[in-house]
Amino acid sequence: MRARPLQKKVYVLALLGLAVWAGASPAAAQELEPRAYSPSPVGVFFFGLGLSRSSGGVALDPSLPITDAHATVYSSAVGLGYTFAIAGRQALASVALPYAWGTATGKIQEQAQRADRSGLANAKFRFAINLHGSPAMTPRQFAQRKPTYIVAASVAVDAPTGQYSGSKLVNLGTNRFAIKPELGVSVPVKKLDLDLGLYGGAWFFAANPDFFPGGSTRTQDLLPTLQGYLSYTFRPQLWLSVQSNWYSGGAGHLNGGPATARFNNSRLGVTLSLPVTRGQSVKLSYGSGVTARVGSNFNTISVAWQYTRLPKAQ
C-alpha cells in the first residue's frame, strides 16, 4: 500500500526533525567535550566562536517506511564563560547561543523527498563547581599549585529559545526545557602529562504542550549519558584528546501514548587544541558515530576559536 500524501509529509518532516534534533540541539547528548572540569584561577573570562558540520545517516524506527535517510546539519555558536569562587571552590558559569541550518533527504516508498530548515536553536546554560582538587585560587596561587584529581558537579540547561511553531513538526527549538545534572572526575598522570576523565549524567525533559499538529503534548523519558576521555598536554594550550560517549533512553510519548523507539548510541572523537597568540587558541574536533540503533550516525567536524582573559596577578 502506498503512503498517503499527508503520511509522506509527516514522515519527511519527522526525518528532518530527528536529524536536526540529533545534530544541532545541545540536548542531543552527542557532545564530545574533553576537559570539561579543567582547573582555572578565579576571575577568568572566556569568549568563543564555533562552527560545526555534521553529515551522515539517520537510523530511524524500523516501523517507519523511510529508507536512505541522510542529513547535513551546520551549526554556529557564540559562547561566554566566567570563573569565580563559591565557598572557597572554583566555579564556572557559561552560556552558548547557537544558530543552525540543515537539509535532510530520504526515500518514502522509493520516492525521494527533501526538507530544509534554518534558524535559531536552543540556548544552553551551564554551571559547574569543583568539589575537590581545585579550590578558588588567584593566578599566582594557581601557577604554584600541585595537580591532583578533581571531583566536580555541573548542571546544564537547554532553554526553549529556538524557533518553534506548534503547527510544524520540524522546529529548531523544542518548546520545552531540558536539564542535565552531571558528576565528573578528572585524574592527572603528571609524569606522563596525561589527563583521564569520566563524566556521568542524565537529561531530564519537560513536556512540550504544543506539539504537531498543535495542542498535542509530547513528553520524553530520561536519557542517561556517559563520557570518558584521555588527554595529553604538550605545553599550555597545546593538547590532544581522544574521547567517547554513550547514551541510551529518551523515548518519546505523544499525549501519554506508548513509547517510541529509544535511543541507544555511542560516539568516538578526537580534539586538538592549538595556541594562536597569548590568550587565544583554536580547537579542531572530529567525531563519528560508533553505533546508532535509533538516532543519528553523523560524522562531525568542528572548529572553535577561544579568547581567554586572565585577571591581574595577585
C-alpha positions as CSV (number, residue, x, y, z in Angstrom):
1,M,0.0,0.0,0.0
2,R,1.3,3.4,-1.0
3,A,1.6,6.0,1.8
4,R,-0.9,8.8,1.5
5,P,0.4,12.4,0.8
6,L,-0.2,13.5,4.4
7,Q,1.7,10.5,5.7
8,K,4.6,11.2,3.3
9,K,4.7,14.8,4.5
10,V,4.8,13.7,8.2
11,Y,7.4,11.1,7.6
12,V,9.7,13.6,5.8
13,L,9.3,16.1,8.5
14,A,9.9,13.5,11.1
15,L,13.1,12.6,9.3
16,L,14.4,16.2,9.3
17,G,13.2,16.7,12.9
18,L,15.2,13.8,14.2
19,A,18.2,14.8,12.1
20,V,18.2,18.4,13.4
21,W,17.5,17.3,17.0
22,A,20.3,14.8,16.9
23,G,22.8,17.1,15.1
24,A,22.1,20.6,16.3
25,S,20.3,20.6,19.6
26,P,22.5,20.9,22.7
27,A,20.3,18.4,24.5
28,A,21.1,15.7,21.9
29,A,23.7,14.1,24.2
30,Q,26.0,13.9,21.3
31,E,28.5,16.4,22.7
32,L,32.1,15.1,23.0
33,E,33.7,17.6,25.3
34,P,37.0,16.7,26.9
35,R,38.5,18.5,29.9
36,A,35.1,20.0,30.9
37,Y,36.3,20.3,34.5
38,S,39.8,21.6,34.0
39,P,41.1,23.8,36.8
40,S,41.5,27.6,36.3
41,P,42.1,30.6,38.6
42,V,39.1,32.6,39.5
43,G,38.3,35.8,37.6
44,V,39.0,34.2,34.1
45,F,36.8,35.4,31.3
46,F,36.2,33.2,28.2
47,F,34.8,34.2,24.8
48,G,34.4,31.8,21.9
49,L,33.1,31.3,18.4
50,G,32.4,27.9,16.9
51,L,31.3,26.3,13.7
52,S,30.4,22.6,13.0
53,R,29.3,20.4,10.2
54,S,27.5,17.1,10.8
55,S,26.7,14.8,8.0
56,G,25.6,11.2,7.8
57,G,22.8,8.7,8.0
58,V,19.9,8.7,10.3
59,A,18.8,5.4,11.9
60,L,15.0,5.5,12.3
61,D,12.5,3.3,13.9
62,P,12.2,0.3,11.6
63,S,8.4,0.7,11.6
64,L,8.7,3.9,9.6
65,P,8.7,3.5,5.7
66,I,11.8,5.7,5.2
67,T,15.0,4.4,3.6
68,D,18.3,6.0,2.7
69,A,17.8,8.7,5.3
70,H,20.6,11.2,5.3
71,A,21.1,14.7,6.8
72,T,23.7,17.5,6.7
73,V,23.4,20.0,9.6
74,Y,25.5,23.1,10.2
75,S,25.7,24.9,13.5
76,S,27.4,28.1,14.6
77,A,27.6,29.4,18.1
78,V,28.9,32.2,20.3
79,G,29.8,31.4,23.9
80,L,30.8,33.2,27.1
81,G,32.2,31.9,30.4
82,Y,33.5,33.2,33.7
83,T,35.2,31.6,36.7
84,F,34.5,32.7,40.2
85,A,34.6,31.5,43.8
86,I,31.8,29.8,45.8
87,A,32.5,28.8,49.4
88,G,36.2,28.6,48.6
89,R,35.7,26.4,45.5
90,Q,36.3,27.2,41.8
91,A,33.0,27.6,39.9
92,L,32.3,28.3,36.2
93,A,29.2,29.8,34.6
94,S,28.8,29.7,30.8
95,V,26.2,30.3,28.0
96,A,26.1,29.3,24.4
97,L,23.8,30.8,21.7
98,P,23.6,28.7,18.5
99,Y,22.2,29.1,15.0
100,A,21.6,26.0,12.9
101,W,20.7,25.2,9.3
102,G,20.4,21.8,7.6
103,T,19.0,19.6,4.9
104,A,17.6,16.1,5.1
105,T,16.8,13.6,2.3
106,G,15.2,10.2,2.2
107,K,13.0,7.8,0.3
108,I,9.4,7.0,1.1
109,Q,8.1,4.1,-0.9
110,E,11.1,4.7,-3.2
111,Q,10.1,8.3,-3.8
112,A,12.8,10.8,-3.0
113,Q,12.0,13.6,-0.5
114,R,13.9,16.6,0.8
115,A,13.4,19.2,3.5
116,D,15.4,22.3,4.6
117,R,15.4,24.3,7.8
118,S,17.4,27.3,9.3
119,G,17.2,29.5,12.3
120,L,18.0,30.0,16.0
121,A,18.4,26.8,18.1
122,N,18.1,26.4,21.8
123,A,20.4,28.3,24.1
124,K,22.5,26.4,26.6
125,F,23.4,27.5,30.1
126,R,25.9,25.6,32.3
127,F,27.1,25.9,35.9
128,A,29.9,23.8,37.2
129,I,31.7,23.7,40.5
130,N,34.8,21.7,41.5
131,L,34.1,19.9,44.8
132,H,37.6,18.5,45.3
133,G,41.1,19.2,44.0
134,S,40.6,22.7,42.6
135,P,39.9,25.4,45.3
136,A,39.4,29.0,44.3
137,M,42.9,30.4,43.5
138,T,44.4,33.6,42.3
139,P,46.6,33.4,39.2
140,R,49.7,33.4,41.4
141,Q,48.4,30.6,43.6
142,F,47.2,28.7,40.5
143,A,50.7,28.8,39.0
144,Q,52.2,27.2,42.2
145,R,49.6,24.5,42.7
146,K,50.3,20.8,42.7
147,P,48.0,19.0,40.3
148,T,45.6,16.5,41.9
149,Y,42.5,14.6,41.0
150,I,39.3,16.7,40.6
151,V,35.7,15.8,41.5
152,A,33.2,18.2,40.1
153,A,29.5,18.6,39.5
154,S,27.6,20.6,36.9
155,V,24.1,21.4,35.7
156,A,23.4,22.2,32.1
157,V,20.1,23.7,30.9
158,D,18.7,23.6,27.4
159,A,16.3,26.6,27.2
160,P,13.4,26.9,24.6
161,T,14.8,30.0,22.8
162,G,14.9,28.4,19.4
163,Q,12.4,28.9,16.6
164,Y,9.2,27.0,17.2
165,S,5.7,26.6,15.9
166,G,3.2,24.0,17.0
167,S,1.8,23.8,13.5
168,K,5.1,22.5,12.2
169,L,6.6,19.1,13.1
170,V,10.1,20.3,12.3
171,N,11.5,23.1,14.6
172,L,15.0,24.1,15.5
173,G,13.6,24.9,19.0
174,T,12.0,22.3,21.2
175,N,9.4,24.4,23.2
176,R,10.5,22.8,26.4
177,F,13.3,23.0,29.0
178,A,15.8,20.2,29.4
179,I,18.2,19.9,32.3
180,K,21.2,17.6,32.8
181,P,22.9,17.2,36.2
182,E,26.3,15.6,35.9
183,L,29.2,14.4,38.0
184,G,32.8,14.3,36.7
185,V,36.2,13.0,37.7
186,S,39.5,14.1,36.3
187,V,42.8,12.4,37.2
188,P,46.2,13.8,36.1
189,V,49.1,11.5,35.4
190,K,51.8,14.1,36.0
191,K,54.8,12.1,34.9
192,L,53.2,11.3,31.5
193,D,51.4,14.7,31.1
194,L,48.2,12.8,30.8
195,D,44.7,13.6,32.0
196,L,42.0,11.0,32.4
197,G,38.3,12.0,32.8
198,L,35.0,10.3,33.2
199,Y,31.5,12.1,33.4
200,G,28.1,10.6,34.1
201,G,24.8,12.4,33.9
202,A,21.3,12.3,32.6
203,W,19.0,14.6,30.6
204,F,15.5,15.3,32.1
205,F,12.9,16.8,29.8
206,A,9.9,19.0,30.5
207,A,6.8,18.4,28.4
208,N,6.1,20.2,25.1
209,P,2.5,21.2,25.4
210,D,2.2,22.4,21.8
211,F,3.5,19.5,19.6
212,F,2.5,18.9,16.0
213,P,-0.2,19.4,14.6
214,G,-0.7,21.9,17.5
215,G,-2.1,21.3,21.0
216,S,-0.6,17.8,21.4
217,T,1.6,17.1,24.4
218,R,4.9,15.4,23.8
219,T,7.0,14.0,26.7
220,Q,10.3,12.3,26.7
221,D,11.9,9.7,29.0
222,L,15.1,10.1,30.9
223,L,18.3,10.0,28.8
224,P,21.4,8.8,30.7
225,T,24.8,9.8,29.3
226,L,28.3,8.6,30.0
227,Q,31.6,10.1,28.6
228,G,35.3,9.4,29.0
229,Y,38.4,11.0,27.6
230,L,42.2,10.7,27.6
231,S,44.2,13.9,27.1
232,Y,47.9,14.6,26.5
233,T,49.3,18.1,27.1
234,F,52.4,19.1,25.1
235,R,52.5,22.6,26.7
236,P,49.9,25.2,27.8
237,Q,47.0,25.4,25.3
238,L,48.6,22.7,23.1
239,W,46.9,19.4,23.9
240,L,45.4,16.4,22.1
241,S,42.4,14.4,23.4
242,V,40.5,11.2,22.4
243,Q,37.0,10.9,23.8
244,S,34.0,8.7,23.6
245,N,30.4,8.8,24.9
246,W,27.3,6.6,25.2
247,Y,23.7,7.4,25.8
248,S,20.6,5.2,25.9
249,G,16.9,6.0,26.5
250,G,15.0,9.2,25.8
251,A,11.9,7.5,24.2
252,G,9.1,9.9,23.3
253,H,5.4,9.8,24.2
254,L,2.6,11.6,22.4
255,N,-0.5,12.5,24.6
256,G,0.5,9.8,27.1
257,G,0.6,7.1,24.4
258,P,3.1,4.3,24.1
259,A,6.9,5.0,23.9
260,T,8.6,5.4,20.5
261,A,11.9,3.5,19.9
262,R,14.5,4.6,22.4
263,F,18.0,6.0,21.5
264,N,21.0,3.7,22.0
265,N,24.1,5.4,20.5
266,S,27.8,5.8,21.1
267,R,30.4,8.1,19.6
268,L,34.1,8.5,19.3
269,G,36.1,11.7,18.7
270,V,39.4,13.5,18.8
271,T,40.2,17.1,19.7
272,L,43.3,19.1,19.1
273,S,43.9,22.5,20.9
274,L,46.4,24.9,19.2
275,P,47.7,28.1,20.7
276,V,47.4,31.1,18.4
277,T,48.6,34.1,20.4
278,R,48.8,34.9,24.1
279,G,45.3,34.2,25.5
280,Q,43.9,32.8,22.2
281,S,43.6,29.2,21.0
282,V,41.8,27.2,18.3
283,K,40.2,23.8,18.8
284,L,39.8,21.3,16.0
285,S,37.5,18.4,16.6
286,Y,36.2,15.3,14.7
287,G,33.6,12.9,16.0
288,S,31.9,9.9,14.4
289,G,29.1,7.6,15.4
290,V,30.2,4.1,16.5
291,T,26.7,2.6,17.0
292,A,23.3,4.1,16.2
293,R,20.3,1.8,16.6
294,V,17.9,4.8,16.6
295,G,19.1,8.4,16.1
296,S,21.9,9.9,14.1
297,N,25.1,8.3,12.9
298,F,26.9,11.5,12.0
299,N,30.4,12.4,11.2
300,T,31.0,15.9,12.8
301,I,33.8,18.3,12.0
302,S,34.1,21.5,14.2
303,V,36.4,24.4,14.7
304,A,36.3,26.8,17.6
305,W,38.2,29.9,18.5
306,Q,38.6,30.9,22.1
307,Y,39.8,34.1,23.8
308,T,40.9,33.9,27.4
309,R,41.4,36.9,29.6
310,L,43.2,36.3,32.8
311,P,42.8,38.6,35.9
312,K,45.8,40.6,37.1
313,A,48.2,38.5,39.1
314,Q,47.7,38.9,42.9
